[in-house]
């Protein structure tokens, strides 16, 4: 196993999670601007943290396998 697999896996997982959080934040802030009585900015911030944690869990389990297959084929 490559010693850099962990580094690339963490990097890919964080990048994927940040992209998901940015998309969540943009769509959440659009909902807040449409109906400020129903949602607040704190709801979006809490949801963004939740989305980051969940996406890190999922991407941390997916990316190592993808990177390992890519490194074996190279």
C-alpha positions in Angstrom: 0.0 0.0 0.0 1.3 3.4 -0.9 2.3 5.6 2.0 0.6 8.7 0.5 -2.8 7.0 0.2 -3.9 8.5 3.5 -2.8 12.0 2.5 -4.6 11.9 -0.8 -7.7 10.3 0.8 -8.0 13.1 3.4 -7.3 15.8 0.8 -10.0 14.4 -1.5 -12.5 13.9 1.3 -12.0 17.5 2.6 -12.3 18.9 -0.9 -15.5 16.9 -1.6 -17.0 17.9 1.7 -16.2 21.6 1.3 -17.9 21.6 -2.2 -21.0 19.9 -0.7 -21.1 22.4 2.2 -20.7 25.4 -0.2 -23.6 24.1 -2.3 -25.7 23.5 0.9 -24.9 27.0 2.1 -25.8 28.7 -1.1 -29.1 26.9 -1.4 -29.8 27.4 2.3 -29.2 31.1 2.1 -31.6 31.3 -0.9 -34.3 29.7 1.3 -33.6 32.2 4.1 -33.9 35.1 1.7 -37.2 33.8 0.4 -38.8 33.2 3.7 -36.9 34.7 6.7 -39.7 33.9 9.1 -39.4 30.2 8.5 -35.6 29.8 8.4 -32.7 31.8 10.0 -29.0 32.0 9.2 -28.3 29.9 12.3 -30.3 27.1 10.8 -28.1 27.2 7.7 -24.9 27.3 9.7 -26.0 24.3 11.8 -27.1 22.5 8.6 -23.7 23.2 7.0 -21.8 21.7 9.9 -24.1 18.7 9.8 -23.6 18.4 6.1 -19.8 18.6 6.5 -19.7 15.9 9.1 -21.9 13.5 7.2 -20.1 14.2 3.9 -16.7 13.6 5.6 -17.9 10.2 6.9 -19.2 9.1 3.5 -16.3 10.5 1.4 -13.7 9.2 3.9 -15.1 5.7 3.2 -15.3 6.1 -0.6 -12.2 7.9 -1.6 -9.5 5.5 -0.3 -10.9 2.7 -2.5 -11.1 5.0 -5.6 -7.5 6.3 -5.1 -6.2 2.8 -4.5 -7.8 1.5 -7.7 -6.4 4.4 -9.6 -2.9 3.9 -8.2 -2.9 0.2 -9.0 -3.9 0.8 -12.6 -1.2 3.5 -13.1 
